[in-house]
């Protein structure tokens, strides 16, 4: 299991996530196996992703959805505010540029 991120690392990730557009939309079906599979692929490729929960149709809050996804994927919830959340997971792929967080 990866060690928890420091406050400084979380702040760095939040800053990096600000300009990102949501790559994953969670709607009326909530967190399905297909959503988990898509999130896994996105995290393996990008390490940092923003998700959006459609409040009008989804039965879960953005925090619940983010925590559910993070738990299933071994990711970290960087932030969960409004209808958007940010997830981070270090990728094991060698062919991508990894996010550098320092110590």
Backbone bond lengths (Angstrom), bond angles and torsions (degrees), N, CA, C in turn:
res aa  C-N    CA-C-N  psi(-1)  N-CA   C-N-CA  omega(-1)  CA-C   N-CA-C  phi
1 X - - - 1.460 - - 1.525 109.41 -
2 X 1.318 116.27 136.82 1.460 121.14 -179.65 1.525 110.09 -71.40
3 X 1.318 114.86 149.11 1.467 117.57 178.85 1.528 109.17 -75.20
4 X 1.333 117.09 152.84 1.469 120.20 -177.82 1.531 110.88 -63.32
5 X 1.313 115.66 152.64 1.455 120.71 177.95 1.523 110.37 -78.97
6 X 1.318 115.49 147.19 1.471 120.41 177.81 1.527 109.42 -77.94
7 X 1.327 116.58 167.50 1.468 120.61 177.58 1.527 110.73 -61.40
8 X 1.315 116.75 -37.85 1.461 121.21 179.09 1.524 110.49 -64.59
9 X 1.322 117.02 -43.29 1.461 121.20 179.04 1.530 110.89 -64.14
10 X 1.335 117.01 -42.60 1.461 120.75 178.11 1.528 110.70 -62.68
11 X 1.328 116.54 -41.07 1.469 120.72 178.69 1.531 110.27 -62.62
12 X 1.334 116.88 -41.59 1.465 121.47 178.16 1.528 110.30 -61.50
13 X 1.326 116.73 -45.02 1.469 121.04 179.86 1.523 111.66 -65.00
14 X 1.328 117.47 -39.73 1.467 120.72 178.22 1.527 110.10 -61.18
15 X 1.323 116.05 -42.96 1.461 120.90 178.73 1.524 110.82 -63.06
16 X 1.324 116.37 -43.34 1.471 120.70 179.08 1.525 111.73 -64.60
17 X 1.330 116.90 -30.24 1.466 121.37 -175.79 1.528 113.19 -81.20
18 X 1.318 117.67 -18.26 1.471 120.04 -175.32 1.530 113.84 -52.21
19 X 1.321 119.67 -48.60 1.463 118.45 -177.58 1.538 114.54 -80.12
20 X 1.313 117.78 -6.10 1.464 120.38 -177.32 1.524 111.79 -69.76
21 X 1.306 115.53 145.61 1.458 121.77 173.26 1.537 107.33 -95.95
22 X 1.342 117.58 148.51 1.467 119.24 178.79 1.533 111.06 -60.33
23 X 1.319 115.83 129.59 1.461 121.52 179.09 1.524 111.78 -100.07
24 X 1.318 115.78 -11.65 1.458 120.94 -176.47 1.522 108.16 -135.60
25 X 1.323 116.53 126.24 1.460 121.82 -179.83 1.529 108.34 -112.75
26 X 1.331 115.52 129.15 1.469 120.76 178.97 1.523 107.44 -109.37
27 X 1.330 115.98 121.31 1.456 121.25 -176.64 1.509 112.63 -116.57
28 X 1.344 115.26 -139.61 1.462 120.97 -171.84 1.515 114.47 -64.85
29 X 1.323 118.27 -22.53 1.462 120.13 179.74 1.525 112.76 -87.35
30 X 1.323 116.72 0.64 1.457 123.49 178.23 1.536 110.98 59.72
31 X 1.324 117.87 -144.80 1.467 121.77 -177.22 1.529 108.66 -89.33
32 X 1.325 115.74 100.59 1.465 121.93 -179.18 1.530 109.37 -99.50
33 X 1.326 115.94 172.01 1.468 120.49 176.17 1.526 110.69 -59.46
34 X 1.334 116.47 -36.67 1.464 120.56 179.40 1.535 110.72 -65.27
35 X 1.325 117.11 -39.30 1.470 121.43 177.98 1.522 109.93 -65.07
36 X 1.326 116.58 -43.21 1.464 121.24 179.17 1.526 110.12 -62.39
37 X 1.318 116.91 -43.87 1.463 121.52 179.97 1.531 110.68 -63.11
38 X 1.333 116.31 -43.18 1.464 120.36 179.33 1.530 110.46 -65.07
39 X 1.327 117.18 -43.17 1.465 121.29 179.58 1.525 110.41 -62.88
40 X 1.335 116.82 -39.67 1.467 121.09 178.83 1.529 110.31 -59.26
41 X 1.324 116.16 -47.08 1.456 120.58 179.50 1.520 112.52 -63.68
42 X 1.333 116.50 -41.90 1.464 120.58 179.98 1.528 111.21 -65.08
43 X 1.330 116.71 -43.07 1.470 120.29 179.50 1.524 111.22 -65.84
44 X 1.319 117.34 -37.23 1.465 120.62 178.72 1.523 110.77 -64.59
45 X 1.318 116.14 -31.51 1.462 120.70 -177.79 1.525 112.79 -89.15
46 X 1.342 117.63 -36.42 1.462 121.05 -171.43 1.527 114.73 -114.94
47 X 1.326 118.70 -24.10 1.459 126.81 -177.80 1.529 113.90 72.51
48 X 1.313 118.29 -31.45 1.463 122.36 -178.63 1.527 107.76 -129.86
49 X 1.346 116.42 118.95 1.467 119.18 -179.26 1.523 110.21 -132.95
50 X 1.324 113.88 152.34 1.457 120.73 175.21 1.526 107.10 -107.96
51 X 1.327 115.67 135.77 1.459 120.49 176.90 1.522 108.83 -117.87
52 X 1.315 115.37 156.12 1.460 121.22 178.47 1.516 108.41 -127.82
53 X 1.316 115.74 136.36 1.463 121.35 176.10 1.525 107.32 -109.37
54 X 1.325 115.55 124.88 1.460 120.30 179.02 1.525 108.51 -78.02
55 X 1.319 115.78 101.85 1.462 121.71 -173.24 1.529 112.32 -60.95
56 X 1.318 117.19 -31.33 1.471 120.50 -177.76 1.525 112.64 -68.79
57 X 1.332 116.55 -31.21 1.463 119.34 -173.85 1.526 114.09 -112.88
58 X 1.314 118.18 -26.32 1.460 120.76 -176.36 1.523 111.12 -80.74
59 X 1.322 115.50 147.14 1.464 120.49 178.55 1.521 112.08 -95.27
60 X 1.331 117.49 -1.43 1.455 120.85 179.89 1.526 109.63 -114.05
61 X 1.331 115.59 153.70 1.457 119.83 175.64 1.526 108.51 -79.98
62 X 1.310 116.00 166.20 1.460 119.38 179.53 1.531 110.35 -63.18
63 X 1.325 116.85 -36.23 1.465 120.32 179.09 1.528 110.92 -65.76
64 X 1.329 116.98 -44.43 1.465 121.14 178.90 1.526 110.78 -62.20
65 X 1.323 116.34 -44.64 1.465 120.62 -179.87 1.525 110.87 -63.34
66 X 1.333 116.89 -44.50 1.461 121.49 -179.10 1.526 110.91 -63.62
67 X 1.325 116.94 -44.70 1.467 120.63 -179.70 1.524 111.44 -66.48
68 X 1.326 116.86 -38.62 1.460 121.46 177.58 1.533 109.92 -62.44
69 X 1.322 116.76 -50.46 1.463 121.05 178.95 1.525 111.33 -60.48
70 X 1.324 115.94 -48.18 1.468 120.35 -178.70 1.523 110.81 -59.08
71 X 1.321 116.60 -42.40 1.454 120.69 179.36 1.520 112.93 -62.55
72 X 1.322 116.35 -41.05 1.462 120.68 -179.40 1.526 112.63 -73.65
73 X 1.333 116.51 -25.96 1.462 120.92 -174.79 1.525 114.12 -104.63
74 X 1.327 117.31 -7.97 1.459 119.99 -175.63 1.519 111.25 70.85
75 X 1.330 116.32 29.79 1.459 122.11 -179.26 1.527 110.21 -99.13
76 X 1.324 115.56 173.99 1.457 122.57 177.71 1.517 108.97 -112.60
77 X 1.342 116.46 134.69 1.461 120.35 172.95 1.524 106.72 -81.58
78 X 1.319 115.80 113.79 1.468 121.06 -179.90 1.523 109.51 -79.70
79 X 1.325 116.38 -44.09 1.463 120.88 176.75 1.520 109.06 -158.18
80 X 1.330 115.05 156.90 1.460 121.97 176.27 1.528 107.23 -148.97
81 X 1.329 115.58 100.79 1.465 120.64 -178.24 1.515 109.71 -138.74
82 X 1.319 116.07 145.58 1.461 119.91 179.49 1.512 109.83 61.98
83 X 1.327 116.68 -123.64 1.461 120.15 178.22 1.533 111.27 -113.67
84 X 1.341 116.05 16.99 1.465 119.96 -178.90 1.522 111.59 -129.10
85 X 1.329 113.56 149.35 1.464 120.56 178.00 1.519 108.49 -138.52
86 X 1.315 115.35 158.36 1.460 121.88 178.74 1.521 108.37 -123.19
87 X 1.336 115.58 131.62 1.461 122.15 178.26 1.518 109.56 -118.32
88 X 1.333 115.45 146.79 1.459 121.73 177.48 1.519 109.35 -132.81
89 X 1.316 114.98 138.21 1.456 120.99 171.89 1.516 107.84 -152.50
90 X 1.323 115.47 127.64 1.459 120.83 177.46 1.526 108.78 -63.83
91 X 1.316 116.35 128.74 1.452 121.64 -178.90 1.522 110.38 -85.92
92 X 1.328 115.38 147.37 1.465 119.87 176.67 1.527 111.04 -92.14
93 X 1.330 116.65 -3.49 1.469 120.36 179.76 1.523 110.67 -67.41
94 X 1.319 115.37 143.22 1.465 121.19 -179.95 1.528 111.87 -94.93
95 X 1.342 117.17 -13.90 1.468 121.33 -173.80 1.518 114.55 -95.70
96 X 1.332 117.50 13.77 1.468 120.18 177.93 1.527 109.77 -120.55
97 X 1.322 115.18 162.39 1.466 119.15 175.11 1.528 106.96 -87.37
98 X 1.333 115.99 117.61 1.463 120.78 -176.88 1.525 111.11 -80.45
99 X 1.333 114.93 149.57 1.446 120.77 176.38 1.530 107.91 -73.24
100 X 1.318 116.04 129.66 1.457 121.21 180.00 1.537 109.10 -97.31
101 X 1.322 115.93 120.02 1.455 120.94 -176.55 1.524 113.31 -111.43
102 X 1.300 118.79 -7.24 1.456 120.27 -176.08 1.513 110.74 75.59
103 X 1.328 116.15 -159.01 1.475 120.60 -173.50 1.490 112.91 -75.94
